[in-house]
């Protein structure tokens, strides 16, 4: 039984040695599934929308984003396959060792059975006992025969256990090889799709180069409009802070400019908001992020920098923006294009839901997490439905990616 325990311990040790690797492979597997899902969403929410006009610059940006996701998927597949290869190699090595030990165990058992049979043919158990010189010797011989029989039984059990261990490892090895084959096919499929996307990319680049000055001019105008909207929201928040702080009778001496003086209830709300950092729901359910926060080079035209005030969420036509936390509607801004931006206050934190077609709330309303704020605007020309989600602490913009749930 000691040998059986040794083999089981050895097998468990082998499994534990690679549990960390398996966990990493599991993470990569989850990442692969997430990226595949993202590509499906991207096709549905971005590439499959009905457009009135073709815009080579926007189309190129869409193709570039899709290629980036596919490249990330291929990288994830390669990492997963590499870990799987190491696991297979280690399993093959372990299987070889286990088979060697199993053969040794069977050989040892066969020799013992042969000796036992030979011993029995020469002298029966009864004669072996009767030939004892005294009772004590007979007792010892009986105990020996019992122990020998028990040892044979245990050794047979060890062979059964060892055979199961080998079979289990062999099944695992075959399964791992099938997974690897699937990953290799998946990688080839993604590479062929990227080649198709790259051909579209080349055609669009050629189109843009012919009218580069026009596209550049239109883009700079769009960036200028975005800056104007951002500046108006910044002013709106500063004015709201001044207005709110004027109502406070006993102002603390440590009050800073452009910061809300919070009541105990507002402080508690802000503290709850902070505790939910990284766990806030997305402001629109079925969506993907198409632009990140912060200063970044334009993805398709060189030499142009954009400053993204928040996250851009692409979603389905007819979708609604939803409050990410309990709060109070601070302001509703109407843009020059007739769209609406809603600002919701959570203590000294503010969430802004920009690019709405209409609103379902008014200034002063109390809202709860998940409550619909307004219908998101769908561009009739591009066919895209995009929510711009911005987050502030007083007047300072924060990166919303750090606050919402990771998907």
C-alpha positions in Angstrom: 0.0 0.0 0.0 3.0 2.3 0.6 3.8 2.1 -3.1 0.2 3.0 -4.1 0.3 6.0 -1.8 3.6 7.0 -3.3 2.2 6.9 -6.8 -0.9 8.8 -5.9 1.1 11.4 -4.2 3.4 11.6 -7.2 0.4 12.1 -9.5 -1.1 14.8 -7.2 2.3 16.5 -7.0 2.4 16.5 -10.8 -1.0 18.0 -11.1 -0.2 20.7 -8.5 3.0 21.6 -10.3 1.0 22.6 -13.3 -2.1 24.1 -11.6 -0.6 27.6 -11.8 0.1 27.0 -15.6 -3.5 25.6 -16.0 -4.9 28.7 -14.3 -3.0 31.0 -16.6 -4.3 28.9 -19.6 -7.8 29.2 -18.2 -7.4 33.0 -18.1 -6.1 33.0 -21.7 -9.1 30.8 -22.7 -11.5 33.3 -21.1 -9.7 36.2 -22.9 -9.9 34.3 -26.2 -13.7 33.8 -25.8 -14.1 37.5 -24.7 -12.3 38.7 -27.8 -14.3 36.5 -30.1 -17.5 37.9 -28.5 -16.1 41.4 -29.0 -15.5 40.8 -32.7 -19.1 39.6 -33.1 -20.4 42.7 -31.3 -18.1 44.9 -33.3 -19.5 43.5 -36.6 -23.0 44.0 -35.4 -22.7 47.4 -33.8 -20.2 49.0 -36.1 -19.7 47.3 -39.4 -23.3 46.0 -40.1 -25.0 49.4 -39.5 -26.9 50.9 -42.4 -25.2 54.0 -43.8 -26.6 56.7 -46.0 -23.1 57.8 -47.2 -19.7 56.1 -47.3 -17.0 57.8 -45.2 -13.6 56.3 -46.0 -12.0 57.9 -42.9 -14.6 56.4 -40.5 -14.6 53.0 -42.4 -10.8 52.9 -42.2 -11.0 53.6 -38.5 -13.5 50.8 -38.1 -11.4 48.3 -40.0 -8.3 49.3 -38.1 -10.1 48.6 -34.8 -11.3 45.3 -36.0 -7.7 44.3 -37.1 -6.4 45.3 -33.7 -8.9 43.1 -32.0 -8.1 40.2 -34.3 -4.3 40.6 -33.8 -4.9 40.6 -30.0 -7.0 37.4 -30.5 -4.2 35.7 -32.5 -1.7 36.7 -29.8 -3.9 35.2 -27.1 -4.3 32.0 -29.1 -0.5 31.7 -29.6 0.1 32.2 -25.9 -2.5 29.6 -25.0 -1.1 27.1 -27.5 2.4 27.7 -26.2 1.3 26.9 -22.6 -0.6 23.9 -23.9 2.5 22.6 -25.8 4.5 22.7 -22.5 1.7 20.9 -20.7 1.6 18.2 -23.4 5.4 17.7 -23.3 5.3 17.4 -19.5 2.4 15.0 -19.6 4.2 12.9 -22.2 7.2 12.7 -20.0 5.1 11.9 -16.9 3.2 9.3 -18.8 6.5 7.6 -19.9 7.6 7.5 -16.3 4.3 6.1 -15.0 4.3 3.4 -17.7 7.8 2.4 -16.8 6.8 2.1 -13.1 3.7 0.2 -14.0 5.7 -2.3 -16.0 8.1 -2.7 -13.1 5.2 -3.3 -10.7 3.6 -5.9 -13.0 6.9 -7.7 -13.5 7.5 -7.8 -9.7 4.0 -9.0 -9.2 4.4 -11.8 -11.8 7.6 -13.0 -10.2 5.9 -13.1 -6.8 2.9 -15.1 -8.2 5.3 -17.5 -9.9 7.3 -18.1 -6.7 4.1 -18.6 -4.8 2.9 -21.2 -7.3 6.2 -22.9 -7.2 6.2 -23.0 -3.5 2.7 -24.4 -3.4 3.6 -27.2 -5.8 6.5 -28.3 -3.6 4.7 -28.2 -0.2 1.2 -27.6 0.7 0.2 -25.1 3.4 -1.0 -27.9 5.7 2.3 -29.8 5.5 4.1 -26.5 6.0 2.2 -25.9 9.3 2.4 -29.6 10.4 6.2 -29.7 10.0 6.6 -27.0 12.6 8.7 -28.1 15.6 6.4 -26.4 18.2 3.2 -24.4 18.5 5.0 -21.1 18.5 6.7 -21.9 15.1 3.4 -23.1 13.7 1.7 -19.8 14.8 4.5 -17.7 13.2 4.3 -19.7 9.9 0.5 -19.1 9.9 1.0 -15.4 10.4 3.6 -15.4 7.6 1.2 -17.0 5.2 -1.5 -14.5 6.1 0.9 -11.6 5.6 2.1 -13.0 2.3 -1.5 -13.4 1.0 -2.3 -9.9 2.1 0.8 -8.5 0.4 -0.1 -10.2 -2.8 -3.6 -8.7 -2.6 -2.3 -5.2 -1.9 0.2 -5.4 -4.7 -2.6 -6.4 -7.1 -4.6 -3.3 -5.8 -1.5 -1.1 -6.5 -1.5 -2.3 -10.1 -5.2 -1.4 -10.5 -4.6 2.0 -9.0 -1.5 2.7 -11.1 -3.3 1.5 -14.3 -6.1 4.1 -13.6 -3.5 6.9 -13.0 -1.9 6.1 -16.3 -5.2 5.9 -18.1 -6.4 9.2 -16.7 -3.2 10.9 -17.7 -3.4 9.4 -21.1 -7.0 10.6 -21.6 -5.9 14.1 -20.4 -3.1 14.1 -23.0 -5.4 13.1 -25.9 -7.8 15.9 -24.8 -5.0 18.5 -24.7 -3.9 17.5 -28.2 -7.4 18.0 -29.5 -7.6 21.5 -27.9 -4.3 22.4 -29.5 -5.4 21.2 -32.9 -8.5 23.4 -32.5 -6.4 26.4 -31.5 -4.2 26.0 -34.6 -7.2 25.9 -36.9 -8.7 28.9 -35.1 -5.4 30.9 -35.6 -5.3 30.1 -39.3 -8.9 31.2 -39.7 -8.3 34.5 -37.9 -5.2 35.2 -40.0 -7.1 34.6 -43.2 -9.8 37.1 -42.0 -7.1 39.7 -41.2 -5.8 39.3 -44.8 -9.3 40.1 -46.1 -9.5 43.1 -43.7 -6.1 44.4 -44.8 -7.1 44.4 -48.4 -10.1 46.6 -47.5 -7.7 48.7 -45.4 -5.4 49.3 -48.4 -8.4 50.3 -50.6 -9.6 52.8 -48.0 -6.1 54.3 -47.5 -5.9 54.8 -51.3 -9.2 56.6 -51.3 -8.3 58.9 -48.3 -4.9 59.9 -49.9 -6.8 61.2 -52.9 -8.8 63.6 -50.7 -6.6 63.8 -47.7 -6.8 67.6 -47.3 -10.7 67.4 -47.2 -10.7 64.6 -44.7 -8.1 66.4 -42.6 -10.1 69.6 -42.6 -13.4 67.8 -41.7 -11.6 66.0 -38.9 -10.1 69.2 -37.4 -13.6 70.8 -37.5 -15.0 67.8 -35.6 -12.2 68.0 -33.0 -12.9 71.7 -32.6 -16.6 71.1 -32.0 -15.8 68.4 -29.4 -13.5 70.9 -27.6 -16.3 73.5 -27.5 -18.8 71.0 -26.0 -16.2 70.0 -23.4 -15.5 73.6 -22.5 -19.2 74.3 -22.1 -19.6 71.3 -19.8 -16.5 72.4 -17.8 -18.0 75.9 -17.3 -21.4 74.4 -16.5 -19.8 72.4 -13.6 -17.8 75.4 -12.3 -21.0 77.5 -12.3 -22.9 74.8 -10.5 -20.2 74.6 -7.8 -20.3 78.3 -7.2 -24.1 78.3 -7.1 -24.2 75.3 -4.7 -21.5 76.7 -2.4 -23.2 80.1 -2.1 -26.1 78.4 -0.3 -23.8 77.0 2.4 -23.9 79.2 5.5 -21.0 78.0 7.5 -18.2 77.4 5.0 -15.1 75.5 6.1 -11.9 77.5 6.1 -10.2 74.8 4.0 -12.6 75.2 1.1 -10.9 75.1 -2.2 -11.9 76.8 -5.4 -13.9 74.7 -7.9 -14.8 72.1 -5.2 -18.2 71.3 -3.8 -18.8 71.9 -0.1 -20.5 68.7 0.8 -23.2 68.1 3.4 -22.9 64.9 5.5 -25.3 63.1 3.2 -23.4 64.2 0.1 -20.1 63.1 1.7 -21.6 59.6 2.5 -22.8 59.3 -1.2 -19.4 60.3 -2.5 -17.8 57.8 -0.2 -20.1 55.0 -1.5 -19.3 56.0 -5.1 -15.6 55.7 -4.3 -16.1 52.3 -2.8 -17.6 51.1 -6.0 -14.5 52.1 -8.1 -14.0 49.3 -10.7 -17.5 47.9 -10.1 -19.8 50.5 -11.6 -22.1 49.2 -14.3 -21.6 50.2 -18.0 -23.8 53.3 -18.9 -25.3 51.3 -21.8 -25.9 47.5 -21.6 -25.2 46.1 -25.0 -22.2 48.0 -26.2 -18.5 48.1 -27.0 -15.9 50.8 -26.3 -14.7 52.4 -29.6 -12.6 55.3 -28.1 -10.6 55.4 -24.9 -10.0 58.2 -22.5 -7.2 60.7 -22.8 -4.8 62.3 -25.3 -4.0 60.0 -28.2 -2.9 60.2 -31.8 -5.7 59.9 -34.4 -5.9 56.3 -35.4 -5.9 56.9 -39.2 -4.5 60.4 -40.0 -1.0 61.1 -38.8 0.0 64.3 -37.2 -3.4 64.9 -35.5 -3.9 64.4 -31.8 -7.3 64.0 -30.2 -8.2 64.5 -26.5 -10.9 62.1 -25.6 -12.8 63.5 -22.6 -14.4 60.1 -21.8 -15.3 56.7 -23.2 -17.2 56.3 -26.5 -19.7 53.4 -26.4 -21.1 52.1 -29.7 -24.5 50.4 -29.2 -27.7 49.4 -31.0 -30.1 51.9 -32.5 -32.8 52.8 -29.9 -30.6 52.1 -26.9 -30.8 54.2 -23.7 -28.1 55.6 -21.4 -28.5 54.4 -17.8 -27.3 55.9 -14.6 -24.2 54.1 -13.2 -25.0 55.2 -9.6 -27.5 56.8 -7.4 -27.5 60.6 -7.6 -29.2 63.8 -8.6 -29.6 65.4 -12.0 -27.3 68.5 -11.9 -27.8 69.9 -15.4 -29.0 69.2 -18.9 -27.1 70.8 -21.7 -28.4 71.3 -25.2 -25.7 71.3 -27.9 -25.7 73.4 -31.1 -26.6 70.2 -33.1 -29.7 69.7 -31.0 -28.3 66.8 -28.9 -28.5 66.7 -25.1 -25.9 66.0 -22.4 -27.1 65.0 -18.9 -25.0 65.5 -15.8 -25.7 63.5 -12.7 -24.1 64.4 -9.4 -23.0 61.8 -6.8 -21.6 64.0 -3.9 -18.5 65.6 -5.5 -18.5 63.1 -8.4 -20.3 63.8 -11.6 -21.2 61.5 -14.5 -22.0 62.9 -17.9 -24.1 61.1 -20.5 -23.4 62.9 -23.8 -24.9 62.6 -27.3 -28.5 61.9 -26.3 -31.5 62.3 -28.7 -33.9 63.0 -25.8 -34.0 62.8 -22.0 -36.2 61.0 -19.5 -35.2 63.1 -16.6 -35.1 66.8 -15.6 -32.8 69.0 -13.5 -33.2 68.2 -9.8 -34.5 64.7 -10.3 -33.2 61.9 -8.0 -32.0 58.9 -10.0 -31.0 55.4 -9.0 -28.5 53.0 -10.5 -29.7 51.5 -13.7 -32.4 54.2 -14.3 -32.8 55.3 -17.9 -31.4 58.8 -18.5 -32.3 59.3 -22.2 -32.3 57.7 -25.7 -28.9 57.7 -27.4 -28.6 59.6 -30.6 -28.1 57.7 -33.9 -26.3 59.5 -36.7 -28.4 59.3 -39.8 -25.4 59.5 -42.1 -23.0 57.0 -40.5 -25.8 54.9 -38.9 -23.8 54.7 -35.7 -25.3 55.0 -32.2 -22.7 56.3 -29.8 -22.8 57.4 -26.1 -20.0 59.5 -24.8 -19.6 58.8 -21.1 -17.5 61.3 -19.0 -16.6 61.2 -15.3 -15.6 64.1 -13.1 -14.4 64.7 -9.5 -15.5 68.3 -9.0 -14.0 69.8 -12.2 -11.3 67.2 -12.8 -11.9 64.6 -15.5 -11.2 61.0 -14.5 -10.6 57.9 -16.6 -14.0 56.1 -16.6 -12.2 52.8 -17.5 -10.8 52.6 -14.0 -14.4 52.9 -12.5 -16.6 50.7 -14.6 -16.7 46.9 -14.6 -14.1 45.1 -16.7 -15.6 43.0 -19.5 
